[in-house]
Amino acid sequence: MEVGSKSHLFYYFTNFVAGMLKKLILDSKLLDITLSRLCQQLIENHSDFSNCVILGLQPRGIYLAELVHQKLKSLKFSVPIGYLDATFHRDDFRRRDTPAKASETRIDFPIEGKEVILIDDVLFTGRTVRAALDAMISFGRPAKVELLVLVDRKATRDLPIAADYVGKYVATHDSQRVLVELEAQGYKQNKIWLINKD
């Protein structure tokens, strides 16, 4: 490709635009370090996890929950894990143009009196977490609920909900979204991106 040619300029222009539209927040190595830190924080607060359960929030939080569960297992901590779907408890459920499709809820253990570690990939408005708290009550009254998220989108909350464990805080606005790519979802590498939708 000849320097200064139209094709050369087009190549660099398209890559420049792509860089503006998509920014890497965490690569695979940093994401693994972040997960290790989150697990250490859980261990500090819960010791042997004797009264704890993990609930991955459908649809994307289950993949992060599995990663946390596997890391804790590698450190010799056994914690029951389940999946929670909050679709029918969302406050916008009847306001959608197309019907929302529910995912699987799989909780094979009681949560009555348990300390629940609720896990999702991104904390945005807080409405999904609120719906999850409502959905959880169907399975018992937990002693405590903690929230763990990989990314906390700052200044975007609609409800007074905060995470207890955060992988990374990211300043965003409404015209942006956070894309979590995990190998468990079929991606080649674990990566987190900030996408400009405009």
Stockholm file with secondary structure:
# STOCKHOLM 1.0

chainA/1-198         MEVGSKSHLFYYFTNFVAGMLKKLILDSKLLDITLSRLCQQLIENHSDFSNCVILGLQPRGIYLAELVHQKLKSLKFSVPIGYLDATFHRDDFRRRDTPAKASETRIDFPIEGKEVILIDDVLFTGRTVRAALDAMISFGRPAKVELLVLVDRKATRDLPIAADYVGKYVATHDSQRVLVELEAQGYKQNKIWLINKD
#=GR chainA/1-198 SS CCTTSHHHHHHHHHHHHHHHHEEEEECHHHHHHHHHHHHHHHHHHHTTCTTEEEEEETTTHHHHHHHHHHHHHHTTCCCCEEEECCGGGCTTGGGCSSCCCCCCCBCCSCCTTCEEEEEEEEESSSHHHHHHHHHHGGGCCCSEEEEEEEEEEETCCSSSCCCSEEEEEEECCTTEEEEEECGGGTCSSCEEEEEECC
#=GC SS_cons         CCTTSHHHHHHHHHHHHHHHHEEEEECHHHHHHHHHHHHHHHHHHHTTCTTEEEEEETTTHHHHHHHHHHHHHHTTCCCCEEEECCGGGCTTGGGCSSCCCCCCCBCCSCCTTCEEEEEEEEESSSHHHHHHHHHHGGGCCCSEEEEEEEEEEETCCSSSCCCSEEEEEEECCTTEEEEEECGGGTCSSCEEEEEECC
//
